[in-house]
Amino acid sequence: MVEMELNKIVIDEKRHDQLIVLKEKDGTRILPIVIGLAEASAIKLKISGFQPPRPMTHDLFHTAILDLEASIDRIIIDKLEEATFHAKIVLKNSSGKEKIIDARPSDSIALAVRAHAPIFVEDEIIRQSEIFNKQK
């Protein structure tokens, strides 16, 4: 597993393309992931410090997790299948027990920025993505 951090968000409203770029925390490799506009906006608003007057969906989910006495321990992007990334949200309850929830990377990262949770990617996913991007 490789720890990565959010490096950049690209929103192109004219072409309807949104991209997040993860960068290896202690290295140089990157992982671009195409995401939806709603998720890109949710990530961008949070990291820019914007406080909406009412909770957005990812804020609501994060608050619910905390109110249930759990926390987001880490995010794992663990599969690349037919150009689609798959992720897991690892929750930890107050007794230390972990629960793993299947999720989209975009939602996972939107939650990770709220919880200040680390993002991990399987090393093989980074290699597969590098090969896929070179073929384009």
C-alpha positions as YAML, in Angstrom:
chain: A
units: angstrom
residues:
- id: 1
  name: MET
  ca: [0.00, 0.00, 0.00]
- id: 2
  name: VAL
  ca: [1.17, 3.49, -0.85]
- id: 3
  name: GLU
  ca: [0.02, 6.51, 1.13]
- id: 4
  name: MET
  ca: [-1.10, 9.30, -1.16]
- id: 5
  name: GLU
  ca: [-2.44, 12.79, -0.71]
- id: 6
  name: LEU
  ca: [-4.74, 15.01, -2.68]
- id: 7
  name: ASN
  ca: [-2.53, 17.02, -5.01]
- id: 8
  name: LYS
  ca: [-4.99, 18.85, -7.24]
- id: 9
  name: ILE
  ca: [-8.58, 19.13, -8.40]
- id: 10
  name: VAL
  ca: [-9.38, 20.08, -11.97]
- id: 11
  name: ILE
  ca: [-12.93, 21.17, -12.80]
- id: 12
  name: ASP
  ca: [-13.80, 21.91, -16.43]
- id: 13
  name: GLU
  ca: [-17.46, 22.90, -16.44]
- id: 14
  name: LYS
  ca: [-17.55, 23.38, -20.22]
- id: 15
  name: ARG
  ca: [-16.34, 19.85, -21.00]
- id: 16
  name: HIS
  ca: [-17.95, 18.35, -17.88]
- id: 17
  name: ASP
  ca: [-14.63, 16.75, -16.91]
- id: 18
  name: GLN
  ca: [-13.53, 16.65, -13.29]
- id: 19
  name: LEU
  ca: [-10.29, 15.13, -12.19]
- id: 20
  name: ILE
  ca: [-8.59, 14.63, -8.86]
- id: 21
  name: VAL
  ca: [-4.91, 13.89, -8.78]
- id: 22
  name: LEU
  ca: [-3.42, 11.94, -5.90]
- id: 23
  name: LYS
  ca: [0.32, 12.14, -5.36]
- id: 24
  name: GLU
  ca: [2.50, 9.64, -3.57]
- id: 25
  name: LYS
  ca: [3.16, 11.11, -0.11]
- id: 26
  name: ASP
  ca: [6.85, 10.20, -0.04]
- id: 27
  name: GLY
  ca: [7.46, 9.91, -3.75]
- id: 28
  name: THR
  ca: [6.70, 11.28, -7.18]
- id: 29
  name: ARG
  ca: [4.07, 8.97, -8.64]
- id: 30
  name: ILE
  ca: [0.61, 10.35, -9.29]
- id: 31
  name: LEU
  ca: [-2.81, 8.83, -9.76]
- id: 32
  name: PRO
  ca: [-5.41, 10.79, -11.77]
- id: 33
  name: ILE
  ca: [-9.04, 9.81, -11.19]
- id: 34
  name: VAL
  ca: [-12.02, 11.14, -13.15]
- id: 35
  name: ILE
  ca: [-14.91, 11.99, -10.82]
- id: 36
  name: GLY
  ca: [-18.34, 13.58, -10.92]
- id: 37
  name: LEU
  ca: [-18.96, 17.30, -10.63]
- id: 38
  name: ALA
  ca: [-20.85, 17.00, -7.32]
- id: 39
  name: GLU
  ca: [-18.00, 15.11, -5.67]
- id: 40
  name: ALA
  ca: [-15.34, 17.42, -7.11]
- id: 41
  name: SER
  ca: [-17.29, 20.40, -5.79]
- id: 42
  name: ALA
  ca: [-17.70, 18.76, -2.37]
- id: 43
  name: ILE
  ca: [-13.94, 18.18, -2.12]
- id: 44
  name: LYS
  ca: [-13.04, 21.63, -3.42]
- id: 45
  name: LEU
  ca: [-15.47, 23.43, -1.09]
- id: 46
  name: LYS
  ca: [-14.11, 21.62, 1.96]
- id: 47
  name: ILE
  ca: [-10.43, 22.21, 1.23]
- id: 48
  name: SER
  ca: [-11.12, 25.86, 0.42]
- id: 49
  name: GLY
  ca: [-12.66, 26.30, 3.88]
- id: 50
  name: PHE
  ca: [-16.18, 27.15, 2.66]
- id: 51
  name: GLN
  ca: [-18.85, 26.50, 5.32]
- id: 52
  name: PRO
  ca: [-22.29, 25.98, 3.75]
- id: 53
  name: PRO
  ca: [-25.27, 27.19, 5.81]
- id: 54
  name: ARG
  ca: [-26.62, 23.63, 5.95]
- id: 55
  name: PRO
  ca: [-24.66, 20.35, 5.87]
- id: 56
  name: MET
  ca: [-23.84, 18.92, 2.48]
- id: 57
  name: THR
  ca: [-24.18, 15.15, 1.95]
- id: 58
  name: HIS
  ca: [-20.56, 14.28, 2.79]
- id: 59
  name: ASP
  ca: [-20.68, 16.53, 5.87]
- id: 60
  name: LEU
  ca: [-23.87, 14.81, 6.98]
- id: 61
  name: PHE
  ca: [-22.38, 11.35, 6.55]
- id: 62
  name: HIS
  ca: [-19.20, 12.33, 8.40]
- id: 63
  name: THR
  ca: [-21.25, 13.78, 11.29]
- id: 64
  name: ALA
  ca: [-23.38, 10.61, 11.44]
- id: 65
  name: ILE
  ca: [-20.24, 8.46, 11.67]
- id: 66
  name: LEU
  ca: [-18.91, 10.61, 14.52]
- id: 67
  name: ASP
  ca: [-22.27, 10.63, 16.32]
- id: 68
  name: LEU
  ca: [-22.25, 6.82, 16.17]
- id: 69
  name: GLU
  ca: [-18.92, 6.96, 18.04]
- id: 70
  name: ALA
  ca: [-16.86, 5.84, 15.09]
- id: 71
  name: SER
  ca: [-14.22, 7.48, 12.94]
- id: 72
  name: ILE
  ca: [-12.91, 7.23, 9.40]
- id: 73
  name: ASP
  ca: [-9.59, 5.47, 9.94]
- id: 74
  name: ARG
  ca: [-8.38, 5.42, 6.34]
- id: 75
  name: ILE
  ca: [-9.41, 5.24, 2.72]
- id: 76
  name: ILE
  ca: [-8.14, 2.47, 0.45]
- id: 77
  name: ILE
  ca: [-8.30, 2.50, -3.35]
- id: 78
  name: ASP
  ca: [-7.89, -1.18, -4.00]
- id: 79
  name: LYS
  ca: [-9.06, -2.07, -7.48]
- id: 80
  name: LEU
  ca: [-8.98, -0.80, -11.06]
- id: 81
  name: GLU
  ca: [-11.37, -2.70, -13.26]
- id: 82
  name: GLU
  ca: [-12.26, -1.63, -16.83]
- id: 83
  name: ALA
  ca: [-10.96, 1.91, -16.17]
- id: 84
  name: THR
  ca: [-13.10, 2.19, -13.02]
- id: 85
  name: PHE
  ca: [-11.49, 2.63, -9.61]
- id: 86
  name: HIS
  ca: [-12.95, 0.96, -6.52]
- id: 87
  name: ALA
  ca: [-12.40, 2.09, -2.94]
- id: 88
  name: LYS
  ca: [-13.09, 1.16, 0.66]
- id: 89
  name: ILE
  ca: [-13.77, 3.37, 3.66]
- id: 90
  name: VAL
  ca: [-12.32, 1.84, 6.81]
- id: 91
  name: LEU
  ca: [-14.28, 2.86, 9.89]
- id: 92
  name: LYS
  ca: [-13.18, 2.24, 13.44]
- id: 93
  name: ASN
  ca: [-15.67, 2.21, 16.29]
- id: 94
  name: SER
  ca: [-15.03, 3.31, 19.87]
- id: 95
  name: SER
  ca: [-13.90, -0.19, 20.89]
- id: 96
  name: GLY
  ca: [-11.36, -0.28, 18.04]
- id: 97
  name: LYS
  ca: [-13.25, -2.69, 15.81]
- id: 98
  name: GLU
  ca: [-12.95, -1.98, 12.08]
- id: 99
  name: LYS
  ca: [-15.77, -2.01, 9.55]
- id: 100
  name: ILE
  ca: [-15.08, -1.77, 5.84]
- id: 101
  name: ILE
  ca: [-17.55, -0.07, 3.50]
- id: 102
  name: ASP
  ca: [-17.41, -0.34, -0.30]
- id: 103
  name: ALA
  ca: [-17.46, 3.13, -1.88]
- id: 104
  name: ARG
  ca: [-16.49, 5.18, -4.90]
- id: 105
  name: PRO
  ca: [-13.07, 6.83, -4.65]
- id: 106
  name: SER
  ca: [-14.65, 10.27, -5.11]
- id: 107
  name: ASP
  ca: [-16.98, 9.86, -2.12]
- id: 108
  name: SER
  ca: [-14.20, 8.27, -0.10]
- id: 109
  name: ILE
  ca: [-11.85, 11.18, -0.74]
- id: 110
  name: ALA
  ca: [-14.61, 13.72, 0.00]
- id: 111
  name: LEU
  ca: [-14.97, 12.03, 3.40]
- id: 112
  name: ALA
  ca: [-11.21, 11.73, 3.91]
- id: 113
  name: VAL
  ca: [-10.72, 15.49, 3.58]
- id: 114
  name: ARG
  ca: [-13.42, 16.04, 6.21]
- id: 115
  name: ALA
  ca: [-11.98, 13.47, 8.61]
- id: 116
  name: HIS
  ca: [-8.32, 14.24, 7.89]
- id: 117
  name: ALA
  ca: [-7.98, 10.52, 7.16]
- id: 118
  name: PRO
  ca: [-5.07, 9.07, 5.18]
- id: 119
  name: ILE
  ca: [-5.60, 7.79, 1.65]
- id: 120
  name: PHE
  ca: [-3.88, 4.57, 0.59]
- id: 121
  name: VAL
  ca: [-3.66, 3.03, -2.87]
- id: 122
  name: GLU
  ca: [-2.58, -0.48, -3.73]
- id: 123
  name: ASP
  ca: [0.79, -0.26, -5.48]
- id: 124
  name: GLU
  ca: [-0.50, -2.40, -8.36]
- id: 125
  name: ILE
  ca: [-3.30, 0.13, -9.01]
- id: 126
  name: ILE
  ca: [-0.71, 2.89, -9.52]
- id: 127
  name: ARG
  ca: [1.23, 0.67, -11.93]
- id: 128
  name: GLN
  ca: [-1.94, -0.27, -13.85]
- id: 129
  name: SER
  ca: [-2.95, 3.38, -14.07]
- id: 130
  name: GLU
  ca: [0.49, 4.39, -15.38]
- id: 131
  name: ILE
  ca: [0.26, 1.74, -18.12]
- id: 132
  name: PHE
  ca: [-3.33, 2.75, -18.97]
- id: 133
  name: ASN
  ca: [-2.42, 6.46, -19.19]
- id: 134
  name: LYS
  ca: [0.59, 5.74, -21.43]
- id: 135
  name: GLN
  ca: [-1.67, 3.84, -23.86]
- id: 136
  name: LYS
  ca: [-4.00, 6.82, -24.32]
...
